[in-house]
């Protein structure tokens, strides 16, 4: 490719990647598959490798490309980044309205814009000629810290605006304000992963997000699932919107993720909006601690002026506090799928945000020691959103001297086997794979799509099989009998046959998947792939030493020791013996000898609501097995996968003679 064509292509690739990032992360409406996106990114990286002088700060490849900094530079904001006065009830909102109405009669007839008040970290984003140029913390409202490289790692942040090429022409200079936070579900997933790896978990989403943004190494920030909402134009060149609601829509058109908002015509509508957000609060996947009420007219808002560092034109209605104190009656311990022991507090029942709380997490044993939490303490407890309530710490001033310091258990509270704590790790483990507390979670993991991928064997069925005594470990799945399954409630012939067919099909899974499925501490799909590339089967892997495994790139001492320890356990060896007897003993296949995937060359269209998959999951499932998923029926479509309530695609498939199947037929199609 000559230089001129390469320059054109690099610009085309950057524009496409920016647009598809926007579709995926902001709109949640992807247009292309992950594989197609990766190909675009791979081509861009290749051109930039050949022409490193062409790399620009707004290139999609630069989201985590900066070296660690020694410290953060100070940044002066182009205008004060103001805070907000607070109201804690409806009377407080009325008092605020009365104050500003006395200052300017226009307030009586003004509209108001209400938005959720995110519980995150305020950031100020600078764009020059459409490119993201600078990002800073709020700081003291006048001066913040330069965290540009960390902000680049957030996928929802557009590196170039407009994100959609059909969007409006951006101003030469634009400075906007937003909030960086972490979704509750992603915070919980992060903590679960850290817990499974024996690492220290985090206390709450807000502090985790704030700490992530202030990492001196951007690559560490890139590992955290941060998200962004932009809600204010601080300053900009050219003609800008005249109302707050118009400003939000303008920001949306440029490709920024923006919050929900409602324009209210009077104070009564404002109060109704606040109550509605308060009722929705528990159902949200992010933390909010109130509602921001703003005079919609930005000219009027500016004319009302500022008191101290608070604009008169806006106020934050703060929800009732979600921190209470109660008595810690007992400390108990849960045992998770990977054997991690997690302490939790049994509390005197207390109401937080309308919900009665009787238990709260204590994170880990180190947390109990660091906070000096004792049985009998009066403790502070917080509940936010759907996050499990957690203990913040004791109220030392209320101690009576009768409180009892806590000592972690030396044996698993369920199976009574000794527990282990590896040097340098926070977590304590029960490493007995046959521990009754771990059976259901082990089975759930074993049958999951990332492991042995046994379709139709969800958590409810797993629990039923364990409760009925049909399954005691993962190997027991392969000894299930048809007649016994038919005797269970809810099991008809079709369901049983599909389930047994899916279990049988799992015997053909790869060594990599089986290693993943065993649930060895710290061994996910990446490590399992590395191990499957180094050892022919589980016999070879089981004989390997920790020192030998550490010679494999990406495998450190903790994981190596965890693998050796798992294979050394008699109970685990018994599970392996039963798997081998059942025919579940794959051998690694050299890449050059691997044949095509079972669905390779087949094109699928999906219609209707599926029971076992979301649309994204079914697409990933088919593509993982080599198939292709398209959006419309044509003569080249091989199968129409039909769920409940299919649309016109079913009629068209029949007219074209396309094979119509249900989701339960997929395992058989793959195994055949």
C-alpha angles and dihedrals in degrees: 000000000000121000097258093050091046091053091050091047095049091053091047092050093048092050092049094047093048089051095048091047088054092049092048104039104028105029096026087220108114118193099194136039123263088248092055090047091051090052091054091048091046092052091049092050090050093053091046090050089055092044108029091166088066094062111116129193091246094054112122088234091065099066091111102008103115123101119242115283125228092221142339119271118229117249126199113219118232089230133009113282095220130207125222135247114236136233119194100191142013091272088059091054090050091049090052091050092049091051096053093039089060090053097050127014090210088075091073091067099032127121121231131215117214122198135169115266104232119216098223143090121301115233133185116215125199123201124188119192088344097307125113104247109163141009128189143174119249093248112169091342092260101054129025138172125272107244096158097134093048092050091052088067092065106098094206092059109093111229088198131026137250090039089195110058088220091059126106123287107267121233118256090247125027129166119186136180126224146151128252115207143147125249114242094236092050092046090053091047090050091051091047091052092048090047092050089051092050093246130135115277127218128250103223141352097251097055090043092053093046092048091047092055092051096055111125089215111066091201089067091051089051090061092061121085097237124169135190142216122190117201112158141050107221096185140327146166124262127017114338132189118284099216135046092239091051089048091055091050091048091051089049091052090053090056102260119140104245134188128251111265139181128207109222122199098205144001093274091059089047091056092047090052091051092051091048092054091047090054091048094047097094093050095054123104091220135052121258123174099192148329126282114222115199134179100247096215104082094197090055090043090055092046091054089064132196137299110207102313096333123094112228090219096068140044136181117232102210120210119232113283116271096203118096138161126237142153121283102220101175143353115227133177132232122202115217132205094270091047095257113154111222121188121218135184124243104211139193100258112269133174118239119178093341095311125106110232121201101160136036135181121255093196099222142335093268089058091054090051095044093050092039091229113182134190107261094030123137100238137191113238128192131197121185126175113317093331113124109258112263137197113246096190145289127297096236095189091064096055117126099190093253094095115116122223113234126240119197115241119262092208134043108270090221109041098016092230116143115270125224136216116193118216112267094018128107097207128086117212143206102208096188104116090197093057105133091226090061101043099089094042091045090052092046089053094043094056096041122118093253091054126031092342100217103179116217096022100109129165094271093055091044090054090047093051092049093045091050090051095242095119128040100163139358093277090059090071090074093056096054112131125218096226093050092050091049089059091061122098112263095015115122126176095263093049093048093047092049091048094049090046091052092048091050091049090055089067087076095057119122127263088249092058093047092051089050091048095054089074097225110178112267094004111120130157095289096051090041089055090051092050093046088053092054102041131046098218144340091282091063093041092050092055095049120110125229090245091054093050092050087065088070111092112252097021115108132188097272095054092042091052091046091054093047091046092050093053092046093062115100092215091054091047088054090054090051091049091054092046090053091049090051092054096255099131111114124186125215113261118213110244092241090057097049115114128213121296114262096253096039112139094017123118122208135191120196126210134170132021115308125211102211102032142043115225091259092049095050090049091051091045094053094043092048087060093049101264130126127230121207132178103234138046117248139153090274093058112111101187138015108208107209129202132172116314101014117195134216091307089080092058092047092048091053091048091052094043094244115163112254118210139168125233091257089066094061098084091052091047090052096045092048 
